[in-house]
């Protein structure tokens, strides 16, 4: 209510100011004003038609620009969706290169079998670390399961086994690791659950 009262006061003040400004303006010769403003009806019609044509042209141009903008946005959105996985694939390609190198290292015949197996194992371990690092860049993280209480939301129980060391309803072993993408489950872990002693 108070705001409305203050608004009315300000409107009244503004009206008073406008009236006082009107009093200060010099008087205009009415004959001159009428002579200057008066147009023939045909001239008025032609002027209005020209203005209408200009505005119609302007509206058509704006509509065409808007249609072009919509089409461009649709193309860009389509391309963004089509190639959304490109950054992830670029990160995974070095891992593929490392796996190829590890296989090539394991196929060398000049080295004895034990040394070749050790270097192959080391190469695969480094490749796995590289892949995990790439996945972490995209906020894909493994779910730790072994020794933890069984969680049906993030884990899928394959079977239960007796265990003296792991308490009942805790994960005994992990058959397949689970992963989380940001705050969403990407893949549930497949686990074997302890039934206790």
N, CA and C atoms as a LAMMPS dump frame, in Angstrom:
ITEM: TIMESTEP
0
ITEM: NUMBER OF ATOMS
591
ITEM: BOX BOUNDS ff ff ff
-5.0000000000000000e+02 5.0000000000000000e+02
-5.0000000000000000e+02 5.0000000000000000e+02
-5.0000000000000000e+02 5.0000000000000000e+02
ITEM: ATOMS id mol type element x y z
1 1 1 N 0.817 -1.191 0
2 1 2 C 0 0 0
3 1 3 C 0.863 1.257 0
4 2 1 N 1.924 1.259 0.837
5 2 2 C 2.78 2.444 0.935
6 2 3 C 3.444 2.756 -0.394
7 3 1 N 3.835 1.682 -1.132
8 3 2 C 4.504 1.892 -2.408
9 3 3 C 3.565 2.573 -3.39
10 4 1 N 2.296 2.16 -3.395
11 4 2 C 1.324 2.75 -4.317
12 4 3 C 1.108 4.228 -4.025
13 5 1 N 1.06 4.575 -2.752
14 5 2 C 0.878 5.981 -2.374
15 5 3 C 2.059 6.803 -2.866
16 6 1 N 3.275 6.276 -2.657
17 6 2 C 4.457 7.011 -3.093
18 6 3 C 4.493 7.112 -4.61
19 7 1 N 4.006 6.056 -5.325
20 7 2 C 3.954 6.104 -6.787
21 7 3 C 3 7.198 -7.246
22 8 1 N 1.843 7.331 -6.577
23 8 2 C 0.881 8.355 -6.948
24 8 3 C 1.461 9.754 -6.729
25 9 1 N 2.172 9.914 -5.649
26 9 2 C 2.801 11.215 -5.394
27 9 3 C 3.778 11.551 -6.508
28 10 1 N 4.577 10.573 -6.887
29 10 2 C 5.566 10.858 -7.916
30 10 3 C 4.892 11.144 -9.254
31 11 1 N 3.784 10.479 -9.569
32 11 2 C 3.06 10.751 -10.802
33 11 3 C 2.493 12.168 -10.789
34 12 1 N 1.934 12.559 -9.652
35 12 2 C 1.382 13.912 -9.54
36 12 3 C 2.482 14.95 -9.708
37 13 1 N 3.627 14.693 -9.089
38 13 2 C 4.746 15.617 -9.215
39 13 3 C 5.199 15.72 -10.667
40 14 1 N 5.233 14.562 -11.342
41 14 2 C 5.654 14.551 -12.753
42 14 3 C 4.682 15.363 -13.593
43 15 1 N 3.387 15.191 -13.355
44 15 2 C 2.389 15.95 -14.112
45 15 3 C 2.554 17.453 -13.891
46 16 1 N 2.812 17.84 -12.647
47 16 2 C 3.027 19.257 -12.354
48 16 3 C 4.252 19.785 -13.095
49 17 1 N 5.319 18.973 -13.113
50 17 2 C 6.533 19.372 -13.818
51 17 3 C 6.269 19.553 -15.306
52 18 1 N 5.512 18.651 -15.894
53 18 2 C 5.202 18.748 -17.317
54 18 3 C 4.382 20.002 -17.616
55 19 1 N 3.423 20.319 -16.761
56 19 2 C 2.612 21.526 -16.967
57 19 3 C 3.482 22.777 -16.898
58 20 1 N 4.415 22.779 -15.945
59 20 2 C 5.277 23.964 -15.825
60 20 3 C 6.197 24.088 -17.035
61 21 1 N 6.642 22.959 -17.594
62 21 2 C 7.485 22.991 -18.794
63 21 3 C 6.678 23.525 -19.974
64 22 1 N 5.422 23.075 -20.089
65 22 2 C 4.54 23.529 -21.17
66 22 3 C 4.333 25.031 -21.137
67 23 1 N 4.289 25.629 -19.951
68 23 2 C 4.101 27.075 -19.823
69 23 3 C 5.332 27.825 -20.318
70 24 1 N 6.526 27.22 -20.166
71 24 2 C 7.769 27.887 -20.546
72 24 3 C 8.014 27.88 -22.054
73 25 1 N 7.349 26.99 -22.821
74 25 2 C 7.593 26.874 -24.261
75 25 3 C 6.988 28.069 -25
76 26 1 N 7.655 28.537 -26.056
77 26 2 C 7.095 29.652 -26.84
78 26 3 C 5.883 29.179 -27.635
79 27 1 N 4.965 30.079 -27.893
80 27 2 C 3.76 29.732 -28.637
81 27 3 C 4.105 29.608 -30.118
82 28 1 N 3.453 28.612 -30.753
83 28 2 C 3.708 28.353 -32.172
84 28 3 C 2.564 28.95 -32.973
85 29 1 N 2.889 29.517 -34.084
86 29 2 C 1.871 30.097 -34.957
87 29 3 C 1.006 28.957 -35.492
88 30 1 N -0.29 28.969 -35.165
89 30 2 C -1.188 27.87 -35.507
90 30 3 C -1.346 27.725 -37.011
91 31 1 N -1.401 28.793 -37.728
92 31 2 C -1.561 28.734 -39.186
93 31 3 C -0.356 28.043 -39.804
94 32 1 N 0.847 28.356 -39.308
95 32 2 C 2.062 27.739 -39.822
96 32 3 C 2.066 26.254 -39.516
97 33 1 N 1.666 25.893 -38.294
98 33 2 C 1.658 24.495 -37.873
99 33 3 C 0.684 23.69 -38.718
100 34 1 N -0.523 24.219 -38.966
101 34 2 C -1.514 23.497 -39.756
102 34 3 C -1.036 23.333 -41.195
103 35 1 N -0.436 24.37 -41.716
104 35 2 C 0.033 24.359 -43.092
105 35 3 C 1.131 23.308 -43.284
106 36 1 N 2.002 23.189 -42.28
107 36 2 C 3.132 22.266 -42.355
108 36 3 C 2.679 20.821 -42.217
109 37 1 N 1.717 20.542 -41.347
110 37 2 C 1.306 19.184 -41.014
111 37 3 C 0.291 18.642 -42.014
112 38 1 N -0.526 19.486 -42.579
113 38 2 C -1.637 19.048 -43.409
114 38 3 C -1.129 18.397 -44.689
115 39 1 N -1.625 17.168 -44.978
116 39 2 C -1.278 16.443 -46.201
117 39 3 C -2.564 16.032 -46.903
118 40 1 N -2.471 15.81 -48.168
119 40 2 C -3.612 15.319 -48.93
120 40 3 C -3.84 13.851 -48.562
121 41 1 N -5.088 13.375 -48.58
122 41 2 C -5.374 11.973 -48.255
123 41 3 C -4.611 10.993 -49.138
124 42 1 N -4.429 11.312 -50.416
125 42 2 C -3.705 10.408 -51.319
126 42 3 C -2.237 10.331 -50.909
127 43 1 N -1.655 11.497 -50.561
128 43 2 C -0.269 11.52 -50.113
129 43 3 C -0.105 10.709 -48.837
130 44 1 N -1.059 10.868 -47.918
131 44 2 C -1.011 10.099 -46.668
132 44 3 C -1.075 8.61 -46.952
133 45 1 N -1.949 8.217 -47.864
134 45 2 C -2.108 6.805 -48.216
135 45 3 C -0.82 6.255 -48.816
136 46 1 N -0.206 7.028 -49.738
137 46 2 C 1.041 6.583 -50.36
138 46 3 C 2.159 6.465 -49.331
139 47 1 N 2.235 7.445 -48.416
140 47 2 C 3.261 7.41 -47.368
141 47 3 C 3.056 6.192 -46.47
142 48 1 N 1.783 5.928 -46.135
143 48 2 C 1.485 4.775 -45.276
144 48 3 C 1.82 3.476 -45.986
145 49 1 N 1.528 3.403 -47.293
146 49 2 C 1.84 2.192 -48.066
147 49 3 C 3.345 1.976 -48.158
148 50 1 N 4.101 3.051 -48.365
149 50 2 C 5.564 2.938 -48.413
150 50 3 C 6.115 2.445 -47.072
151 51 1 N 5.603 3.037 -45.99
152 51 2 C 6.049 2.632 -44.652
153 51 3 C 5.69 1.171 -44.394
154 52 1 N 4.488 0.767 -44.813
155 52 2 C 4.054 -0.612 -44.654
156 52 3 C 4.956 -1.559 -45.443
157 53 1 N 5.3 -1.19 -46.661
158 53 2 C 6.176 -2.017 -47.499
159 53 3 C 7.552 -2.165 -46.857
160 54 1 N 8.084 -1.058 -46.315
161 54 2 C 9.386 -1.1 -45.644
162 54 3 C 9.344 -2.018 -44.425
163 55 1 N 8.287 -1.869 -43.627
164 55 2 C 8.179 -2.697 -42.426
165 55 3 C 7.978 -4.168 -42.787
166 56 1 N 7.185 -4.419 -43.834
167 56 2 C 6.972 -5.798 -44.288
168 56 3 C 8.291 -6.412 -44.739
169 57 1 N 9.084 -5.638 -45.483
170 57 2 C 10.393 -6.1 -45.946
171 57 3 C 11.305 -6.403 -44.757
172 58 1 N 11.269 -5.518 -43.769
173 58 2 C 12.093 -5.697 -42.574
174 58 3 C 11.678 -6.966 -41.81
175 59 1 N 10.365 -7.174 -41.676
176 59 2 C 9.864 -8.369 -40.985
177 59 3 C 10.266 -9.633 -41.739
178 60 1 N 10.182 -9.598 -43.061
179 60 2 C 10.564 -10.765 -43.88
180 60 3 C 12.044 -11.079 -43.71
181 61 1 N 12.872 -10.026 -43.678
182 61 2 C 14.319 -10.242 -43.485
183 61 3 C 14.606 -10.865 -42.115
184 62 1 N 13.934 -10.352 -41.086
185 62 2 C 14.13 -10.889 -39.732
186 62 3 C 13.661 -12.345 -39.675
187 63 1 N 12.535 -12.64 -40.308
188 63 2 C 12.025 -14.02 -40.329
189 63 3 C 13.009 -14.94 -41.046
190 64 1 N 13.58 -14.483 -42.163
191 64 2 C 14.555 -15.296 -42.905
192 64 3 C 15.811 -15.516 -42.078
193 65 1 N 16.283 -14.466 -41.415
194 65 2 C 17.462 -14.603 -40.547
195 65 3 C 17.196 -15.598 -39.423
196 66 1 N 16 -15.534 -38.85
197 66 2 C 15.647 -16.452 -37.759
198 66 3 C 15.598 -17.902 -38.258
199 67 1 N 15.041 -18.12 -39.445
200 67 2 C 14.997 -19.471 -40.02
201 67 3 C 16.407 -19.999 -40.263
202 68 1 N 17.288 -19.143 -40.806
203 68 2 C 18.686 -19.544 -41.02
204 68 3 C 19.365 -19.874 -39.701
205 69 1 N 19.086 -19.075 -38.681
206 69 2 C 19.662 -19.32 -37.351
207 69 3 C 19.189 -20.665 -36.808
208 70 1 N 17.884 -20.945 -36.941
209 70 2 C 17.35 -22.225 -36.46
210 70 3 C 18.008 -23.401 -37.174
211 71 1 N 18.145 -23.286 -38.503
212 71 2 C 18.773 -24.368 -39.274
213 71 3 C 20.223 -24.57 -38.856
214 72 1 N 20.954 -23.463 -38.658
215 72 2 C 22.356 -23.562 -38.252
216 72 3 C 22.478 -24.216 -36.876
217 73 1 N 21.597 -23.822 -35.948
218 73 2 C 21.618 -24.409 -34.601
219 73 3 C 21.304 -25.9 -34.643
220 74 1 N 20.364 -26.291 -35.488
221 74 2 C 20.018 -27.716 -35.625
222 74 3 C 21.21 -28.504 -36.177
223 75 1 N 21.905 -27.934 -37.192
224 75 2 C 23.093 -28.6 -37.747
225 75 3 C 24.174 -28.75 -36.686
226 76 1 N 24.419 -27.671 -35.938
227 76 2 C 25.46 -27.719 -34.91
228 76 3 C 25.103 -28.711 -33.813
229 77 1 N 23.845 -28.743 -33.415
230 77 2 C 23.405 -29.693 -32.388
231 77 3 C 23.549 -31.129 -32.884
232 78 1 N 23.158 -31.354 -34.133
233 78 2 C 23.27 -32.687 -34.729
234 78 3 C 24.725 -33.144 -34.77
235 79 1 N 25.627 -32.237 -35.197
236 79 2 C 27.052 -32.576 -35.236
237 79 3 C 27.61 -32.816 -33.837
238 80 1 N 27.172 -32.008 -32.882
239 80 2 C 27.651 -32.18 -31.507
240 80 3 C 27.241 -33.543 -30.957
241 81 1 N 26.007 -33.956 -31.234
242 81 2 C 25.551 -35.273 -30.776
243 81 3 C 26.248 -36.397 -31.536
244 82 1 N 26.425 -36.209 -32.839
245 82 2 C 27.041 -37.241 -33.673
246 82 3 C 28.48 -37.532 -33.244
247 83 1 N 29.219 -36.48 -32.9
248 83 2 C 30.634 -36.638 -32.565
249 83 3 C 30.913 -36.421 -31.076
250 84 1 N 29.93 -36.653 -30.226
251 84 2 C 30.092 -36.415 -28.788
252 84 3 C 31.168 -37.295 -28.162
253 85 1 N 31.348 -38.501 -28.668
254 85 2 C 32.319 -39.429 -28.085
255 85 3 C 33.74 -39.236 -28.568
256 86 1 N 33.968 -38.291 -29.477
257 86 2 C 35.298 -38.109 -30.065
258 86 3 C 36.402 -37.862 -29.027
259 87 1 N 36.208 -36.984 -28.039
260 87 2 C 37.289 -36.763 -27.06
261 87 3 C 37.657 -38.039 -26.284
262 88 1 N 36.661 -38.851 -25.976
263 88 2 C 36.93 -40.093 -25.236
264 88 3 C 37.747 -41.04 -26.11
265 89 1 N 37.354 -41.165 -27.37
266 89 2 C 38.071 -42.071 -28.276
267 89 3 C 39.506 -41.616 -28.489
268 90 1 N 39.724 -40.301 -28.565
269 90 2 C 41.095 -39.794 -28.717
270 90 3 C 41.959 -40.189 -27.513
271 91 1 N 41.358 -40.187 -26.33
272 91 2 C 42.097 -40.565 -25.121
273 91 3 C 42.399 -42.06 -25.079
274 92 1 N 41.53 -42.877 -25.679
275 92 2 C 41.703 -44.33 -25.611
276 92 3 C 42.693 -44.836 -26.668
277 93 1 N 42.862 -44.113 -27.759
278 93 2 C 43.761 -44.564 -28.83
279 93 3 C 45.199 -44.837 -28.355
280 94 1 N 45.806 -44.002 -27.498
281 94 2 C 47.156 -44.341 -27.005
282 94 3 C 47.192 -45.68 -26.259
283 95 1 N 46.104 -46.035 -25.595
284 95 2 C 46.044 -47.322 -24.901
285 95 3 C 46.103 -48.455 -25.915
286 96 1 N 45.406 -48.305 -27.021
287 96 2 C 45.449 -49.306 -28.087
288 96 3 C 46.867 -49.424 -28.638
289 97 1 N 47.543 -48.287 -28.821
290 97 2 C 48.939 -48.306 -29.288
291 97 3 C 49.825 -49.078 -28.319
292 98 1 N 49.639 -48.84 -27.016
293 98 2 C 50.446 -49.532 -26.002
294 98 3 C 50.185 -51.037 -26.005
295 99 1 N 48.934 -51.435 -26.213
296 99 2 C 48.627 -52.869 -26.289
297 99 3 C 49.307 -53.504 -27.502
298 100 1 N 49.303 -52.803 -28.625
299 100 2 C 49.987 -53.318 -29.817
300 100 3 C 51.488 -53.473 -29.564
301 101 1 N 52.088 -52.501 -28.862
302 101 2 C 53.519 -52.584 -28.539
303 101 3 C 53.795 -53.759 -27.609
304 102 1 N 52.895 -53.982 -26.63
305 102 2 C 53.08 -55.088 -25.687
306 102 3 C 53.022 -56.425 -26.413
307 103 1 N 52.099 -56.549 -27.35
308 103 2 C 51.997 -57.799 -28.124
309 103 3 C 53.247 -57.99 -28.976
310 104 1 N 53.713 -56.915 -29.609
311 104 2 C 54.929 -56.998 -30.429
312 104 3 C 56.133 -57.378 -29.564
313 105 1 N 56.199 -56.873 -28.356
314 105 2 C 57.296 -57.192 -27.432
315 105 3 C 57.239 -58.673 -27.046
316 106 1 N 56.035 -59.196 -26.86
317 106 2 C 55.887 -60.608 -26.478
318 106 3 C 56.206 -61.556 -27.61
319 107 1 N 56.165 -61.085 -28.847
320 107 2 C 56.415 -61.953 -30.009
321 107 3 C 57.882 -62.019 -30.415
322 108 1 N 58.749 -61.224 -29.799
323 108 2 C 60.177 -61.28 -30.157
324 108 3 C 60.736 -62.64 -29.779
325 109 1 N 61.538 -63.242 -30.679
326 109 2 C 62.029 -64.609 -30.476
327 109 3 C 63.457 -64.652 -29.94
328 110 1 N 64.136 -63.519 -29.918
329 110 2 C 65.514 -63.496 -29.452
330 110 3 C 65.592 -63.583 -27.925
331 111 1 N 64.531 -63.216 -27.219
332 111 2 C 64.527 -63.161 -25.761
333 111 3 C 63.948 -64.469 -25.225
334 112 1 N 64.454 -64.911 -24.057
335 112 2 C 63.911 -66.151 -23.479
336 112 3 C 62.469 -65.917 -23.006
337 113 1 N 61.729 -66.979 -22.853
338 113 2 C 60.287 -66.917 -22.582
339 113 3 C 59.968 -66.199 -21.275
340 114 1 N 60.774 -66.444 -20.255
341 114 2 C 60.494 -65.834 -18.942
342 114 3 C 60.659 -64.316 -18.995
343 115 1 N 61.701 -63.864 -19.645
344 115 2 C 61.935 -62.426 -19.764
345 115 3 C 60.854 -61.776 -20.644
346 116 1 N 60.439 -62.444 -21.715
347 116 2 C 59.394 -61.92 -22.599
348 116 3 C 58.07 -61.81 -21.852
349 117 1 N 57.772 -62.817 -21.022
350 117 2 C 56.535 -62.794 -20.246
351 117 3 C 56.557 -61.664 -19.215
352 118 1 N 57.696 -61.448 -18.576
353 118 2 C 57.818 -60.378 -17.586
354 118 3 C 57.641 -59.006 -18.232
355 119 1 N 58.277 -58.805 -19.39
356 119 2 C 58.142 -57.5 -20.068
357 119 3 C 56.721 -57.315 -20.61
358 120 1 N 56.101 -58.414 -21.063
359 120 2 C 54.717 -58.332 -21.54
360 120 3 C 53.785 -57.944 -20.392
361 121 1 N 53.97 -58.574 -19.24
362 121 2 C 53.151 -58.271 -18.064
363 121 3 C 53.333 -56.815 -17.638
364 122 1 N 54.564 -56.344 -17.634
365 122 2 C 54.839 -54.953 -17.267
366 122 3 C 54.172 -53.985 -18.249
367 123 1 N 54.238 -54.295 -19.543
368 123 2 C 53.612 -53.456 -20.554
369 123 3 C 52.099 -53.408 -20.403
370 124 1 N 51.488 -54.548 -20.086
371 124 2 C 50.039 -54.595 -19.913
372 124 3 C 49.637 -53.798 -18.671
373 125 1 N 50.432 -53.908 -17.587
374 125 2 C 50.133 -53.144 -16.362
375 125 3 C 50.207 -51.638 -16.624
376 126 1 N 51.23 -51.198 -17.357
377 126 2 C 51.359 -49.777 -17.688
378 126 3 C 50.207 -49.315 -18.573
379 127 1 N 49.796 -50.174 -19.494
380 127 2 C 48.674 -49.84 -20.375
381 127 3 C 47.388 -49.695 -19.572
382 128 1 N 47.175 -50.597 -18.619
383 128 2 C 45.974 -50.529 -17.783
384 128 3 C 45.972 -49.238 -16.958
385 129 1 N 47.118 -48.86 -16.412
386 129 2 C 47.2 -47.605 -15.656
387 129 3 C 46.887 -46.411 -16.562
388 130 1 N 47.408 -46.441 -17.783
389 130 2 C 47.161 -45.364 -18.745
390 130 3 C 45.666 -45.269 -19.07
391 131 1 N 45.029 -46.419 -19.248
392 131 2 C 43.598 -46.429 -19.563
393 131 3 C 42.783 -45.917 -18.385
394 132 1 N 43.134 -46.328 -17.168
395 132 2 C 42.42 -45.841 -15.981
396 132 3 C 42.579 -44.329 -15.828
397 133 1 N 43.755 -43.814 -16.128
398 133 2 C 43.988 -42.372 -16.066
399 133 3 C 43.107 -41.647 -17.09
400 134 1 N 43.026 -42.216 -18.296
401 134 2 C 42.166 -41.616 -19.328
402 134 3 C 40.706 -41.618 -18.891
403 135 1 N 40.257 -42.715 -18.303
404 135 2 C 38.87 -42.799 -17.853
405 135 3 C 38.594 -41.812 -16.72
406 136 1 N 39.575 -41.628 -15.833
407 136 2 C 39.395 -40.686 -14.723
408 136 3 C 39.259 -39.251 -15.227
409 137 1 N 39.865 -38.934 -16.359
410 137 2 C 39.703 -37.595 -16.95
411 137 3 C 38.24 -37.318 -17.277
412 138 1 N 37.509 -38.381 -17.624
413 138 2 C 36.092 -38.248 -17.964
414 138 3 C 35.195 -38.651 -16.803
415 139 1 N 35.768 -38.66 -15.591
416 139 2 C 35.058 -38.927 -14.346
417 139 3 C 34.448 -40.322 -14.283
418 140 1 N 35.142 -41.299 -14.883
419 140 2 C 34.761 -42.708 -14.749
420 140 3 C 35.685 -43.297 -13.691
421 141 1 N 35.087 -43.775 -12.601
422 141 2 C 35.883 -44.296 -11.495
423 141 3 C 35.451 -45.718 -11.149
424 142 1 N 36.406 -46.58 -10.736
425 142 2 C 36.043 -47.941 -10.338
426 142 3 C 35.371 -47.944 -8.967
427 143 1 N 34.506 -48.913 -8.759
428 143 2 C 33.827 -49.084 -7.469
429 143 3 C 34.597 -50.143 -6.687
430 144 1 N 35.074 -49.768 -5.512
431 144 2 C 35.799 -50.714 -4.667
432 144 3 C 34.796 -51.648 -4.002
433 145 1 N 35.004 -52.953 -4.145
434 145 2 C 34.033 -53.912 -3.644
435 145 3 C 34.596 -54.912 -2.645
436 146 1 N 35.788 -55.421 -2.891
437 146 2 C 36.344 -56.515 -2.072
438 146 3 C 36.488 -56.075 -0.619
439 147 1 N 35.899 -56.885 0.28
440 147 2 C 35.961 -56.609 1.716
441 147 3 C 34.881 -55.654 2.198
442 148 1 N 34.171 -55.017 1.275
443 148 2 C 33.115 -54.06 1.628
444 148 3 C 31.783 -54.793 1.818
445 149 1 N 30.841 -54.195 2.575
446 149 2 C 29.512 -54.81 2.694
447 149 3 C 28.835 -54.864 1.322
448 150 1 N 28.059 -55.922 1.093
449 150 2 C 27.369 -56.088 -0.187
450 150 3 C 26.353 -54.97 -0.37
451 151 1 N 26.413 -54.311 -1.54
452 151 2 C 25.518 -53.198 -1.874
453 151 3 C 24.762 -53.566 -3.149
454 152 1 N 23.474 -53.939 -3.033
455 152 2 C 22.727 -54.38 -4.225
456 152 3 C 22.545 -53.277 -5.273
457 153 1 N 22.743 -52.019 -4.905
458 153 2 C 22.613 -50.93 -5.868
459 153 3 C 23.801 -50.921 -6.829
460 154 1 N 25.013 -51.135 -6.296
461 154 2 C 26.231 -51.054 -7.103
462 154 3 C 26.859 -52.406 -7.414
463 155 1 N 26.312 -53.475 -6.832
464 155 2 C 26.925 -54.798 -7.007
465 155 3 C 25.867 -55.837 -7.369
466 156 1 N 26.313 -56.826 -8.135
467 156 2 C 25.447 -57.93 -8.527
468 156 3 C 26.074 -59.207 -7.982
469 157 1 N 25.368 -59.912 -7.1
470 157 2 C 25.9 -61.134 -6.473
471 157 3 C 25.75 -62.304 -7.435
472 158 1 N 26.873 -62.968 -7.738
473 158 2 C 26.833 -64.149 -8.594
474 158 3 C 26.541 -65.4 -7.769
475 159 1 N 27.168 -65.479 -6.587
476 159 2 C 26.979 -66.626 -5.699
477 159 3 C 27.448 -66.258 -4.303
478 160 1 N 27.233 -67.16 -3.364
479 160 2 C 27.725 -66.971 -1.997
480 160 3 C 28.662 -68.119 -1.656
481 161 1 N 29.72 -67.798 -0.918
482 161 2 C 30.685 -68.816 -0.49
483 161 3 C 31.011 -68.599 0.97
484 162 1 N 31.294 -69.712 1.656
485 162 2 C 31.681 -69.626 3.069
486 162 3 C 33.106 -69.09 3.164
487 163 1 N 33.342 -68.285 4.218
488 163 2 C 34.688 -67.728 4.435
489 163 3 C 34.916 -67.506 5.915
490 164 1 N 36.106 -67.885 6.381
491 164 2 C 36.47 -67.657 7.783
492 164 3 C 37.005 -66.247 7.995
493 165 1 N 37.526 -65.639 6.948
494 165 2 C 38.183 -64.34 7.092
495 165 3 C 37.27 -63.149 6.783
496 166 1 N 36.328 -63.336 5.879
497 166 2 C 35.445 -62.23 5.481
498 166 3 C 34.085 -62.416 6.152
499 167 1 N 33.57 -61.392 6.852
500 167 2 C 32.28 -61.52 7.533
501 167 3 C 31.118 -61.775 6.553
502 168 1 N 30.034 -62.255 7.083
503 168 2 C 28.85 -62.547 6.257
504 168 3 C 28.326 -61.266 5.608
505 169 1 N 27.775 -61.414 4.395
506 169 2 C 27.215 -60.32 3.597
507 169 3 C 28.239 -59.252 3.219
508 170 1 N 29.503 -59.662 3.145
509 170 2 C 30.565 -58.793 2.643
510 170 3 C 31.111 -59.43 1.363
511 171 1 N 31.69 -58.61 0.498
512 171 2 C 32.2 -59.113 -0.781
513 171 3 C 33.487 -59.891 -0.547
514 172 1 N 33.455 -61.143 -1.008
515 172 2 C 34.608 -62.032 -0.863
516 172 3 C 35.593 -61.812 -2.01
517 173 1 N 35.107 -61.935 -3.222
518 173 2 C 35.945 -61.68 -4.407
519 173 3 C 35.132 -60.946 -5.459
520 174 1 N 35.876 -60.375 -6.387
521 174 2 C 35.254 -59.589 -7.448
522 174 3 C 35.514 -60.291 -8.77
523 175 1 N 34.446 -60.686 -9.449
524 175 2 C 34.574 -61.352 -10.739
525 175 3 C 34.746 -60.319 -11.858
526 176 1 N 33.993 -59.212 -11.759
527 176 2 C 34.06 -58.147 -12.752
528 176 3 C 33.893 -56.811 -12.03
529 177 1 N 34.838 -55.903 -12.23
530 177 2 C 34.835 -54.616 -11.523
531 177 3 C 33.692 -53.733 -12.004
532 178 1 N 33.102 -53.001 -11.061
533 178 2 C 32.039 -52.046 -11.393
534 178 3 C 32.616 -50.655 -11.573
535 179 1 N 31.913 -49.838 -12.341
536 179 2 C 32.374 -48.472 -12.613
537 179 3 C 31.229 -47.489 -12.474
538 180 1 N 31.609 -46.284 -12.062
539 180 2 C 30.643 -45.206 -11.9
540 180 3 C 31.054 -44.059 -12.809
541 181 1 N 30.067 -43.457 -13.488
542 181 2 C 30.321 -42.283 -14.341
543 181 3 C 29.703 -41.08 -13.653
544 182 1 N 30.546 -40.174 -13.175
545 182 2 C 30.126 -39.022 -12.37
546 182 3 C 29.346 -39.539 -11.167
547 183 1 N 28.042 -39.266 -11.072
548 183 2 C 27.281 -39.769 -9.926
549 183 3 C 26.319 -40.882 -10.336
550 184 1 N 26.528 -41.465 -11.513
551 184 2 C 25.632 -42.505 -12.038
552 184 3 C 26.379 -43.823 -12.198
553 185 1 N 25.689 -44.926 -11.928
554 185 2 C 26.279 -46.254 -12.087
555 185 3 C 26.425 -46.559 -13.571
556 186 1 N 27.659 -46.852 -13.99
557 186 2 C 27.922 -47.189 -15.384
558 186 3 C 27.793 -48.692 -15.584
559 187 1 N 28.385 -49.462 -14.658
560 187 2 C 28.277 -50.913 -14.696
561 187 3 C 28.382 -51.446 -13.282
562 188 1 N 27.461 -52.332 -12.912
563 188 2 C 27.488 -52.928 -11.573
564 188 3 C 28.625 -53.946 -11.49
565 189 1 N 29.227 -54.046 -10.308
566 189 2 C 30.297 -55.022 -10.094
567 189 3 C 29.669 -56.402 -9.91
568 190 1 N 30.269 -57.422 -10.537
569 190 2 C 29.815 -58.801 -10.351
570 190 3 C 30.711 -59.412 -9.287
571 191 1 N 30.097 -59.826 -8.176
572 191 2 C 30.881 -60.235 -7
573 191 3 C 30.392 -61.563 -6.438
574 192 1 N 31.279 -62.152 -5.645
575 192 2 C 30.937 -63.331 -4.846
576 192 3 C 30.863 -62.869 -3.411
577 193 1 N 29.754 -63.167 -2.759
578 193 2 C 29.498 -62.658 -1.408
579 193 3 C 29.779 -63.747 -0.383
580 194 1 N 30.353 -63.335 0.739
581 194 2 C 30.651 -64.275 1.843
582 194 3 C 29.375 -64.598 2.607
583 195 1 N 29.227 -65.897 2.911
584 195 2 C 28.091 -66.322 3.743
585 195 3 C 28.541 -66.489 5.186
586 196 1 N 29.783 -66.113 5.465
587 196 2 C 30.317 -66.226 6.834
588 196 3 C 30.91 -67.607 7.061
589 197 1 N 31.279 -67.877 8.282
590 197 2 C 31.9 -69.158 8.618
591 197 3 C 30.825 -70.23 8.619
